[in-house]
Amino acid sequence: MSMVWTLAVCALAVLASFPLTRTLGRHAGWPLAAIYLVAAAVFWPVASRVMAGETVAWSTPWVPDLGLELSLRADGIGVVFTAIALLIGAVVLSYSTAYLSPGRNLTFYLYLVGFTFAMVGLVLADDLILLFLCWELTSLASFLLIARSGYSGEAASMRTLLITFIGGLTLLAAVGIMVAATGTTGLQEALAHPVWAQRPGLTTGVAVLVLLSAFTKSAQFPFHVWLPDAMAAATPVSAYLHAAAVVKAGIFLLMRFSPLFHDVPVWNATLVTVGLLTCALGGFFALQKTDLKKLMAYSTVSQLGLIVAAIGVGTEYALAAAVLHTIAHALFKSGLFMMVGVIDHSTGTRDVRRLPELRRAMPLAFWTTVLGAASMAGIPPMLGFVSKEKIFTALLEAPGPAWTGWAALVGGALASVLTFAYSAKIVFHGFVDGRGQDRWPEDAPLHATPPALGIFAALPILAGLPLALVVGVLDTPVDRAVSAALPHVEPETHLALWHGVNAELVATLLIIAVGLVVIARRRTVMPALEKETFRLDGAGVIATLVAPVARAGMQLALLVRADNPTRHVSPVLVALALVLGGGSAGLLLTGSLAEQHPDLDRWTDVVALVVIVLGVAGTTISQSRLAATVSLSAVGVGITVQIFSLGGPDVGLTQLLVEALTILMIMLVLQKLPLRFGRSPRLGQKAAMGLALATGLAFGLGAFALTGRRERSEIADYYLTEGPEITHGYNVVNTILVEFRALDTLGELTVLGMAGAAMVAILSTVRDRYLDPPRETDRSWVPDPDIALRPRGSAADRAIHQAWGNAVPMQLLVRLTAPLLVIISVILFWRGHNAPGGGFIAALLGSAVVALVYLSSARDQAVGPARLPMVLIGGGVALAILTGLWGTVAKGSFLAPISGYVGDLYLTSALLFDLGVYAAVLGLVMEAFNLLGAAGGRERTRERADESVEGELAGPMDTTRGETPEELAERELADREKALAATRAAGAPDGPDPKGRGRVGRRTTYLTHGVPPRNLGDRSEP
């Protein structure tokens, strides 16, 4: 259980990161680092057992119906990589408290600890599905950490996502093939399955897919281009993800699959060749860089290539060397990245051409960097020297002819010359030479280095020196990792700083000698190497590859890129008509159709058909948007009648309520559109008619050919017969939605929640431009606070008065019907498990109450508090997810229903899930009314009234008192004077109205109220 608790503590860090960051800002790194150390302490008992030779495993049912288990396994490989993720992570979090700018940095810590959770889950996973999910989560976290860096990180994050997701696809393919070939998702069972020995071609194919996946994460050629791109992220991100963690995920994957592929020829040859090539290319590109962070990025590529080559050799000694160099690299490279951050913090630049001589000004940083660079270059007595010596020895064992090992050693040695050179460049160009001394103002002081910045940057580097001197303490961890990678051997590693004079020592001495020559001539050699060799860098290559694909996509998009929806719908309808109509006609002509069940036709079908046809015809030929909407509602009513006649009360109720609410939504949109449709070309009308007839005929043929010609399916019989017994519910529709296929419903519920968020995001961007802001509710008997100040001669204002008159009986109706509808909604919700109803239908009926409340108001105003809809949506989705997690904890399966009797009452957790559905649907409808209606365009209402109904309204309103137009104008002026006097008496200022309606007083503008100048006489002000 310690593994589970370790993951739980990591998950706690994720949950705590946001509130801690809101409270402590950048200093949230301290408690988060403490949580990492707690996770490491919790993991310690597991690590101790593994070091004693045990393998610790834990599993629990995950999806029992599919035979999936949530399985964790700690072996030597998992322990090493878990320790790297937690301990280096704690150091980087502590470093971040001084590196980050003051502020909340809300997303930084959230994404970073989220990555750690995914990484620990990845290295402890013993299930192929879990391994793949955690692999993808590390990719997402890396993408988010780069993308949050601002404009400079946008393109880089997309390129990183592209390359790492390519690896995700190849890993998905490998996992799918392995599950299909072995019949299990258990990782260890799949690796040990005999099918791999029986089918070598299959083994080779899966090996290629796995190594491609690992290449994308470990930045091997040609996928290495994403890692320098990732330097757009903050230095702590580079130190952790891109030196110690995410790139190590690729190394981990290679080692995890080594038990299966260590002796597969394509695996050995590819890893050794690509690894050495990457090591050389990375070293060469590192020497070209003048930005220290980019130099570090390419040096990481180079060092990872050396590790990959060692894994490719596949022997016991080679895998031990790979494990040791992985540990050494995590220490010196994370520290060096953080030291670059120290330089950047103190000088404001990372460009070696602009840096002054820093060794005297920053002596501690200088000597720490010297130690880190020495370890990377393989100089004794650093840990990097021991690990690199071991890799050189391992390369001599490369599989193949006798000369292969010597060729691999020579290749590794030549690449290591470049490693020594760029390590020297970091030290001498960063601290000694002062190439930018002339450009550095004498009076420009260096920024003081905060203690946390220097201490935690030095900590991993300084750890490499004592570990090298007592490197034997790593014998057991390395042995356990090797035994996990090669289960059939019993490794006995004996690590030491001195192994005598041998070929690898001679290679190291030659590397150091050549490196010293480079140092001596660095002032001429280094600047010459800084010239770019290739016209395109990695980003340019990706852009070149992506550009034609983007152009092709744009050309395809142009086919439907138009405001006219016909351009979007036509290709789909044509394709459907051809496939469905042609296929159905073929079945009819060949007589391949089964006999249709008798007694399917009823007289009610004719009634529904006539209503639907007339409604469709009215919708298509109407020039009025309002008439088209009414005709469309008739179509919905006809379909609803048809559904009820077929015996589907649940679906019928849903259709009826959705139809009513949809029409109301359409009406809200129509108030912002012209009253009539624009005239379309005659040719376009004929084409649309032809397409409609062809599509209708095709769908009619399809319905006739495919309806009522087969027996009830087995799954339908299962639901009908077993459903009541399993769920104790007799409404098969509802039990399918909230129990049997609750995961589908949860997905749809999540989409619904996203739709609500999208509505807020989209309509809030157009409200200021197209919609009036909602006004505060006034509970006085006057429907609008400023209506008494407005002359009532215009048609728009008379329309508002008329709306108030119409709202009074509506409000009385709501007082009677709203409580009744609420009660019916509750009844439908409660009975949904056994009778027609359920959360969705009940929510729609509750939404009808929202609609009535909105319609009963004479003013455009929000229904309920402004934030309530999003609270309902988010709360509903969260409640559904929590119900699923409850099922996981109680029964080991997500969304497994928990049920039982409370007295004589049978209750199930599906009721809570249904409640989440209710809340989310109600919130979505409220949000739609508030956004489309409450922001509703009062000025638009006035314009429409003035344009289209002025003559209609003028008669009744003007003759209510038997007044002529002149008498009406005089009375309105008198009423206005009385209103102004009352306003002054109440103490209102004679100045600008805070609500922006012009001026209150004798200088009120007529333009604000839409009143012609003649009504204001000499008081008008243009």
Secondary structure, DSSP 8 states (H G I E B T S, - for coil): -HHHHHHHHHHHHHHHHHHHHHHHGGGGHHHHHHHHHHHHHHHHHHHHHHHTT--EEEEEEEEGGGTEEEEEEE-HHHHHHHHIIIIIHHHHHHHHHHHS-SS--HHHHHHHHHHHHHHHHHHHB-BHHHHHHHHHHHHHHHHHHHHTT-HHHHHHHHHHHHHHHHHHHHHHHHHHHHHHHHS--BHHHHHT-THHHH-HHHHHHHHHHHHHHHHHHTT-TTSTTHHHHGGGS-HHHHHHIIIIIHHHHHHHHHHHTHHHHTT-HHHHHHHHHHHHHHHHHHHHHHHH--BHHHHHHHHHHHHHHHHHHHHHH-SHHHHHHHHHHHHHHHHHHHHHHHHHHHHHHHHS--BTTT----TTTSHHHHHHHHHHHHHHHT-TTSHHHHHHHHHHHHHTT-SSSHHHHHHHHHHHHHHHHHHHHHHHHHHIIIIIS-TTTTTS-TT-------HHHHHHHHHHHHHHHHHHHTGGGGHHHHHHHHHHHSTT--------S---S-HHHHHHHHHHHHHHHHHHTHHHHHHHHTS--SSS-HHHHHHHHHHHHHHHHHHHHHTS-SSSHHHHHHHHHHHHIIIIIHHHHHHHHHT------SS---HHHHHHHHHHHHHHHHHHH-SBHHHHHHHHHHHHHHHHHHHHHTT-HHHHHHHHHHHHHHHHHHHHHHTTS-SB-----HHHHHHHHHHHHHHHHHHHHHHHHHSS-S---HHHHHHHHHHHHHHS---HHHHIIIIITHHHHHHHHHHHHHHHHHHHHHHHHHHHHHS--------SSSSSTTGGGS-S-SHHHHHHHHHHHHHHHHHHHHHHHHHHHHHHHHHHHHHTTTSS--HHHHHHHHHHHHHHHHHT-SS---SS-TTHHHHHHHHHHHHHHHHHHHHHHHHSSTT---EEEETTEEEETHHHHHHHHHHHHHHHHHHHHIIIIIT--HHHHHHHHHHHSHHHHHHHHHTTTT--HHHHHHHHHHHHHHHHHHHHHTT--SSB-TTSSSBSSTT--HHHHT--GGGTGGG---
